Amino acid sequence: MIQHSVLNHFLPLYFPEAEKYFQSSRLDWFINFLKEYPCPATIVCLSEDQFIKEAWAVKGRKVSKRQLLRDIYSTAKTSVALPIDPDSLAIKAMKLVLDEYQNLVRRRSELEDMAHQHLEGQRAYEILRSIPGIGPVIALTILAEAGDLTRFRHHRQFLKYCGLDLSTQQSGQYRGRTKLSKRGNSRLRTVFWMAATISTRLGQNTFRAKYERLIANDPQNPDRKRTAYIAVAAKIARVAHSLIKLDQFYRPFPEEAVPGVGIPNSQAMGANRTP
């Protein structure tokens, strides 16, 4: 909820363009940066060289951070943010929310350490952790709420248990819209949704590729984004069930053809065989 407040209540008013630099809730530098520079006025009051010099330590370790800070400075100069006094009550309230956000991040890290220490070495846990977007707490929740995933003979049964299956309301000749059933375990549904939002912000993986394909026609449409996240959440649930059932770890692979590498068809392979 606090992250939602930062991204949807404060930034859209006081520095809307800054959201593009938010790639993960783990980015301490981003929160520290907003506490130091909560609105464009705190940036453009300096020269570009002064800003880079002062913000250098805030950004932390990054090889290309000079270019990033230049981009932030350029963004601040053309920002459409509300002209607000950096010492205003609204900005002070935003900083209080950012402090609480950092506190929750620290507490989450402690909880993750506890979950990892408790489950480390368990095969199902290690398999779940290999999936992009699934961390210790999400893996713990999946195992606690679903139990032994191998008891579901087919991934459709698991999706139904999670409420990630599709259903259509029908009455006589009337046929309603097909939508998510939401009749299963809401906690499982929530953690797979969270895994979907995380995986789509990581480096290239099959889940992010699926999300980008689904929103490609209208990337700013919130309904399309929500539908894409649901589809990715269902895919992560299918993959989690399949990997645990097969006792295999997740292996990333390119979904597009590798340039210069072809897959021979069966006829070609047959033609090259020695009779």
C-alpha positions, 0 to 999 in steps of 0.5 A, spaced: 500 500 500 505 504 501 509 503 494 502 504 491 501 511 495 508 513 492 507 511 485 500 513 484 499 519 489 505 522 490 509 522 484 504 523 479 503 530 482 510 532 484 515 528 479 511 524 475 517 522 470 521 519 476 517 513 475 521 510 469 527 510 474 523 505 479 525 498 477 524 494 483 522 495 490 529 494 492 532 500 489 534 503 496 537 509 492 531 511 488 527 512 495 533 516 498 534 520 491 526 522 492 528 524 499 533 528 497 530 531 491 522 530 491 520 534 486 524 537 479 525 544 483 530 541 488 534 539 481 533 545 476 535 550 482 542 547 481 547 546 475 547 540 471 554 539 474 552 541 481 547 536 481 551 530 478 556 532 484 551 532 489 547 526 487 553 522 486 553 519 493 546 518 493 545 514 487 550 509 490 555 504 486 553 504 478 558 504 472 554 508 468 551 513 473 553 519 470 549 518 464 543 516 469 544 523 473 544 527 466 538 523 464 534 525 471 537 532 470 534 533 463 527 530 465 527 534 471 527 540 466 522 538 462 517 535 467 510 537 468 510 536 475 506 541 479 510 547 481 510 546 489 515 549 494 520 543 496 518 545 504 511 545 503 507 540 507 505 535 502 513 534 500 514 533 508 508 528 508 511 524 502 518 524 506 514 521 512 511 515 507 518 514 504 521 513 511 516 508 512 517 505 506 524 504 507 522 501 514 518 496 511 523 494 506 528 492 512 523 488 515 521 484 509 528 483 508 528 480 515 522 476 514 526 473 507 532 471 511 527 467 516 524 464 511 530 462 507 533 459 513 527 455 515 526 452 508 533 452 505 535 445 502 528 443 501 527 441 494 521 444 492 523 450 495 529 450 491 525 449 485 521 455 486 526 460 488 529 458 481 523 461 478 524 469 476 519 473 481 519 468 486 523 470 492 523 466 499 517 469 502 513 468 496 516 460 495 514 459 503 507 462 501 506 457 495 508 451 499 504 453 506 498 454 502 498 449 496 502 443 500 505 438 496 504 441 488 505 434 486 498 432 488 495 436 483 495 431 477 494 436 472 496 444 472 489 446 470 487 443 477 492 447 480 490 453 477 483 452 479 485 451 486 489 458 485 483 461 482 487 463 476 482 459 471 477 462 467 470 461 467 464 463 463 457 465 466 451 461 462 444 461 463 440 458 457 442 461 451 445 467 454 453 466 455 457 471 459 464 474 458 469 469 460 473 471 466 478 469 471 474 465 476 477 467 483 474 461 486 480 458 489 485 460 494 486 468 494 493 468 498 496 463 492 492 468 487 496 474 490 503 471 491 503 469 483 500 476 482 506 479 486 511 474 482 508 476 475 509 484 477 516 482 479 518 478 474 516 483 468 521 488 471 527 483 471 532 482 466 529 478 459 525 472 461 519 468 458 515 471 463 517 478 461 517 477 454 509 474 455 507 481 458 511 485 453 507 481 447 500 482 451 501 490 452 505 491 445 499 494 442 497 499 447 502 499 453 499 505 457 492 501 457 491 499 464 486 494 463 491 491 458 496 491 463 492 488 468 490 482 463 497 481 462 499 481 469 493 475 470 496 471 464 503 472 467 501 470 474 497 464 471 503 462 467 508 462 473 503 458 477 503 453 471 511 453 471 511 452 478 507 446 478 510 443 472 517 444 475 516 441 482 512 435 478 518 434 474 523 435 479 527 440 475 529 447 476 527 453 471 532 454 465 531 460 462 531 460 454 530 465 448 523 465 445 526 467 439 530 464 434 537 465 435 540 469 429 544 464 424 542 458 428 537 453 425 533 447 427 533 442 422 526 439 420 525 431 420 526 430 413 532 434 413 535 430 418 532 423 415 536 425 408 542 426 412 542 419 415 546 414 413 542 408 410 
